[in-house]
């Protein structure tokens, strides 16, 4: 996928909405966090990015539980780099779904909708924490950003929910407030 230019209207829209939601509504002023979340929204604009990752045959991996075992990366990637990618992707995936489209989180057999969302939150927090431990200090994004995403996951979910509301796509689905 080709990156979207910084001056692209969609990127500017998402950046502005995230910045406003986090600063004005939540009182969180962290430009690196806002940039990361705006880029996260851009990444999930494409329908082919809605799956978590792809397996060795190129098929989408759609279940969180399958990602660690089935995700394949192109090229000669070290096990640490692969694990870092997997955990970052899990964090991104769970954050996007719980923040922007929580009613789309699949129900677990025998679990309530809220339980499923809470499982996504736990998974996302854990995954970002692991990604922060596996990311070298000099890499972008830096490990401290993943640590922040882990520690403030619920605030990020809430902030992305505000972005969703501002986009006018709230619909009739349940709201999640942490």
PyMOL commands that set and color helices and strands:
alter all, ss='L'
color gray80, all
select helices_A, chain A and resi 9-25+31-43+47-49+64-70+79-100+102-104+113-134+143-151+153-167
alter helices_A, ss='H'
color red, helices_A
select strands_A, chain A and resi 53-54+60-61
alter strands_A, ss='S'
color yellow, strands_A
deselect
rebuild
show_as cartoon
